[in-house]
């Protein structure tokens, strides 16, 4: 099989193949012995190890069982499944406009019961006002050169965010204080956004923590990410939205969120930081 046209997908496949090869070597068996134990040809073992043939979930289970490494199969299967879609290219999603990007996560948002979001750059999408979202998405559309459907994209985001008002779902947000001060829109729009943030903090199913700029930290600032229940992480970069589903990856981000959350201030202290940011708009 030729290399995948997406370099990211091919890299993920090669990384998975490398992990399988290491498992076999750690078990001290040859490719031939592995094939015998798995009940397939030696050439199949070679093709999998050299990323020429993507393994099936059953192949991975058999490989790990043959190497007495059953405890690693869950992570490897998750890596295998996400190799084709772990990095959703923003350009591909955005080429028909930003509205499609907003709608692409609708089902995921409706089915998730617990959201944990850390942001270091912008107000979380869940908490954005139409005015703030318009300014942000306009900037993204201009930067990306996508079709101008910002109004439709904002409307789609607001519809998606209706899950916030569903008391069945819980939301926990941790924001860097700098997010409150980044000027991505006019002063009036930003004032309305900060006022909305104060109002949202009154919701019983929403927890908001803020990491003060002046506080000594035990965890460094990191790129924005969202954890959906305990099964999936979206970690954003400039060129891609990484979808992470390996149990070890989800656990790592959960641990990061817990430590970031521990350093955040809440209640009156958080409100004070927001009102200070409001005052700086004058």
N, C-alpha and C positions, 0 to 999 in steps of 0.2 A: 504494500500500500504506500503511495507517495506521501510526503509530508503534508500535513493539514495546511490549507491556504492561510489560516490564521496562525501567526507566529506564537501568539499566546497559548492557543490550544495545543500546538505542537510542543511547546515548552512544558505544558502541564502533562502531556502524554509521556514525554521523555523523563520527567521527574518521577512519575509513577513507575515507569519501567525500571528506573534506577533503584527505587525502593524495593521493588520485587527482586531485583538482582542481588541487592545487599542481604535480603532475607534468606535467599537461597545460599549465599556464601557463608552467612552466619550459621546456617544449619549444617555446613560442611558437606554439602552434596553437590554433585555435578548436574549439568543440565539434562544429561541422559537419565540419571537416577530420578530427578524430579519428574521427568516425563513418564517414567515407569510408575511412579507412585500416583501420578495424576491420571494415568490411563490415556495419554495422548502422545503424539509424535514428538521426537526431540526437536524437530524443526519448529514446532509450535512454541515450545519453550524459548527458542532462540528469537523467533519473531516478536514475542511478547517482551522479552528482555531488551530488545533493540528498538522498541517502539514502532515496529513495522505493522503490528496487528494489535489494535486496542483489545484488552481482555474483557470478557463479560464478568458480571458479578460472580457467577458460578466458577469461572476460571480463577478469580482471586481467592475465593473461599477454598478451592481445591489446592491452590498454590500454598496458601498459609497453613492449611491442614498438613500438607506434605512436609512442611518445614517446621512443624510444631510451633507455629506462630499465629494461632487462631485469634489471639488477643489483638492482633493488628489488622484483622480483616475489615472491621467496621470503618476505620479511618481510610483504608485503601479503597474500599467500595465507594465511599463518599467522594474521595478524590477522583475516582474513575468517572462517576456520574457528573461531576462538576467540570471535568476537563473540557467538555464541549461548550459549556455555558458559564463557566466561572467568571469570565470577564465579558460582560455585555458591553460592546463598544458603543459609547455615547453617539458616535457619528452615525452608526447604523440605525439606532433607535430614533435619532433626531432628524434624519434626512427627510422624513415626511412631516416634520414639525414636532414641537415640544408637547403638544397635547397627547400624542401617542405615548410619550415617555411617562406622563402622569398616569395614564390609564393602564399602563403595563403592569403596575403593582396593585391594582384595585382589589383583585381576589385575595392576594396575600394579606393586604391590610384588613380585609373583612374577616379573614379566618384566624388572624392572630389575636391572642387573648392578653398577652403581656408584651409591651414594647419598652425597650431600654435604648435611649439615644444619647450619645455624647457628641457635642458639636464644638468645633474650635474655629469656625469660619463665619457661619451665618445663623440667623434664627432658624430653629428646626422647622421643616416644612409643615409639620403638624400644627405649629403655633403661629404661622404667618398670617398676616392680614392680606386682603386682596391687593392693597396698595404696595406693600412690601414685596409680595410675590411678583407683582407686575414689574417692579423695578429690577428685581433679581433675575427673573426669566428673560426680560428684555436684554439685560447685559449678557446673559448666556447665549441668547439667540444671535446677538450681534457678534460675539466672540467666535461662535461656531459657524456663523454664516448659514443658519437654518432658515426654513420658511417662516414668515412672520405670522405665527398663529398664537401669539402671546395671550391674547384675550381668552381664546378657547382653552389654552393650557392652564391659565389661572382658574378658570371656571372648573376645569377638571380637577385641579388640586383642591379647590374648596369642597367639591363633592366628595373627593377621596377622604378629606379631613373630617367628614361628618362622623367617622368612627370615634372621634374624640368625645362626642357627646353621649356615647353609649356607655352607660355605667358598668356594663359587664366587662369592658376592657380596661386595663390599667396601663398607665403611662408613667415612665420615670425618665426625666431629662436632666442631664448635667451639661451646663454651658460654661465655657470660659468667659470671664468678665469682659474680655476684649470684644466678644460678639455683640455686647450691648452698645458698643461705641463705634464699631465699623460703620462708615457712612456709605451705604449702598443705595441710598435714596435721599430725598430732600428731608429737611428738618421736620416739617409737618407730618410727613408720612412716617418718619422714624418715631416721632412722638406718639402717633396713633399705635404703632407697632408695640412700643414699650408699654403703653397703657393696656393694650390687649394682653400682653404677657402678664401684667399684674392681675388682670381679671381672671385669666385662665388658672392662676395659682389658687383660686378659691374652689376649683372643682375637686370633689372628693376623690376622684379616680386619677388625679394628676399630681405628680410630685416633681418639683423643680428645684434643683440645686445649682448654685453658681460658684465657680472656682475663682476666688479673688486674685487679682493680679499681684497684690503685695504679699500674699501668704506664701510661706515656705512650703515647698511641695515635696511629696514623696513619690509622685508619678509625673513624668514629663508630659507636656502637651502632645497630642497625637492627632492624626487625621480623623475626620468625622466618621462615625459608624453607628449602625442601628442593629440591635439584636431582636429577632422575632421569636418570642417564646424561648425555648432552649434548643432550637433546631437549625437556625439560619442566621447568618450575619451579612449585612450589606456594608461594605467598606469602600468609600468613594475615593477615587483619584481623579486627576485631570482628564485622563483619556478613557477611563473605564469605571464601571460599577462592579466591583468584585463581589460575587456571591459565594460565600463560604459555608459549607455544610458538614465538613469533617467534624466529628465530635470533639477532637482535640483542639481544632480551631475555634469552635464555638465556646469551649471551656476557657480558652486563652482570652478571648474578648470579654467573656463574662467576668473573668478575674480582673481584667483591666478596668471594666466599668465599675466593679465593686470598689476598687482602690481609688479611682477618680471620684466616685460618689462619696467616699469616706472623707475626702478633703474639701467637699463643697459645703457652703453655708446655705441655710434654708430659713424659711419663715421671715421674721422681721429683718434679719441680717441680709437675706437675699433681696427683700423688697427695698432695703436701703441702697443697695448697689444699683438697682434699677432706677430708683428716683434720682440718684446722683447722676446717672447717665442721662436721664430726662432733663435735669437742670443744666447739664453741659450743652444742651441743644440751643439754649437761649443766646 
